[in-house]
Amino acid sequence: MQPSSECTYDLHAQDILAMAQEVAVPDAFNPALQDSYFNDPSNPSLDLPSKVLHPVDASDVVAAIQFAKEHSLELSVKNSGHSWQGASSKKNTLLVNMNRYTRYAPTGITNCDAQSLGIAIKDDLSDQPCHLSVAKNKPSVIRVGGGENWDKTYRAVKDANEAGGLYHVVGGGSGSVSPMGWTFQGGLSGDTGGTRYGLGADQVVQIEMVLPNGFHVKFGPTEWKDASAEGFTVPRTIGVTGLCRTNPEERDEEKWVWEDCPNDFGIDFMDLWYAIRGGGGGTWGVVLSMHLQLHDYVPRVDYAGSSSEECSATVPLNVEFVATYVMTPSVLNVTVHQSRACGSPGGFNIPMCYGEEAISQAWITFLQMKNVTGGTECLERSERGGLPSSSPLGSRFEGQIADLPSPGIAAYAINGVLVPKAWVEKVGVQSAMNMFGPRFIFSYYTFGSAAVTSDQANSVSQAHRDAGTMILGIDTESETFWRDIAPEMFDLEDKTKFPPIFGSNHAANGMTGPRKDDWTKPCPGNWTFEERLAGCVSFQEAIYGTETLKRLEAIKKVVDPKNMFACNNCIRATEESDEEAADQEEVPTQEDKDDGVAVKEEDVGSTSSYHRKSFLAIAMMIGAAVNCFVY
């Protein structure tokens, strides 16, 4: 154990200010504000943890959680990236920073051969990811550590491809974003094939984590049922199996022992599988690793509008064309399959396509619809590698996947409105553009196949599944949105069930729904934070909807009844949480299980107590006397 200056307020501010000289950042990073804002630890606006722990293996994390239990501490969790809602950095918590945790991605790819797999999944679940991958007709999986971000993951996949592999992974647009927080918020990918392969939550095949009760577990689907007749492209999960590690102090992973959890474990792994994938990161425990689905390599093709003078007349049409191609493709004689090949991150309005698409012909058809003469050459086609590019030589992050957007401070109440595809089909793209005005340019096209890639056992809202786009930065504190726009797109008739309306990605901490007593009126911007909490539809309810939120809160009450992981704007165990809410969604019937694939061999093993102290816990008690430490 040694003192660390990396997480003091002073050096944190210095790091930010140094970075401000190389990238464009908001005025809040102005050096003139350093002494009055960043360097004052007593500033109540600084919502930052007071202590930071850097675990390097699973035993460290188990010990940290046991220590927090014994001393009634709250924990927050961070990998890297950005949490606009502030989930990964809460005041007066012990921050578990996973950045130095064991890395798996460089050697984490497993090719899944159906012929070499046994009929039944092994008792230790070691081949469960491949069984599920084969059931999805996919070739391979990758294990990613809880401290690895997309930069490390993409580079691992790229290295494997350069060595002769043909892999693709669906991930976030910024290198510093982590597969954990990104995935658990749903996982929007406009530039790595999300419209074709589904949301980030759909890519997870196994999760390994330490729960608030201190148990080190791993779990994933072991029973599933073909759902193609219902229009889905992946099986429906009807059974999830989990195991507990019985030797938590063992640091050598090859000596880990996995057995059935004890009878009094009390947590349903089916509920946990549902809650984590969509229910937000940082609130269910500390994720140590995940197995993610890999897809066959497909190069990406981009179509950017030309900036030449000859194409000046077509530039204003680019936004409408992309929206039409993605949300109402039949207007352009484009198939749904061709449409789902292309997506685009928020504000880019550049089709980024994987596989069979029809952009060039659709562009010609679109120009004809608009009675535009010429312009057929004004979309410039470029082939790229299958994954985001590394930063160029000489740049700050040379060789790493770039961060877009650059680091900055999130707006207080920025949000993303999930615009239903069915509504756009009904009113037309032009009408939708007129309704949202200039903000329409910030459309995020990443949904597409999300409607059919769900395993029907996750908490990603149906609004995400049904969305045509997510528009960032809509002014939901104006009466116009709640009075005129929201009722057009969402069913607001049942006043006992608020529907999911907002996307969880990039939702900032000041976001709320309308007033509780009148859904046609916005939450007043001049109300205090406490008044908004009491009088307005909450951040979580506006994202998940009333019914899903109740179920998530009920699961949270079982998994973390004392809110040890009570991160900012995360799911919490409340007084209203009860077990009945957890049963609101359909539970697999015996008929489902009879028709499904039951492949987990039964074996009841012994367990050992997790209530042990370790050197790490002692080190933490000593470290509490200093400002910050690392282990």
Helices and strands as residue ranges (DSSP letters): E 2-3, H 9-20, G 27-29, G 31-33, I 34-38, E 51-53, H 58-70, E 75-78, E 94-97, G 98-100, G 105-107, E 109-111, H 128-135, E 140-145, H 150-162, E 167-168, H 179-184, H 194-197, G 200-203, E 204-210, E 216-225, G 228-230, E 236-245, G 253-255, E 258-259, H 269-276, E 286-296, E 300-305, G 309-311, G 315-317, H 318-327, G 329-332, H 336-339, E 342-343, E 352-354, H 359-369, E 379-384, E 416-420, H 421-427, H 429-436, G 437-442, E 443-444, G 448-451, H 462-466, E 467-472, H 479-480, I 481-485, H 486-489, H 529-535, H 539-544, H 546-559, G 579-583, H 590-595, H 615-623, E 629-630
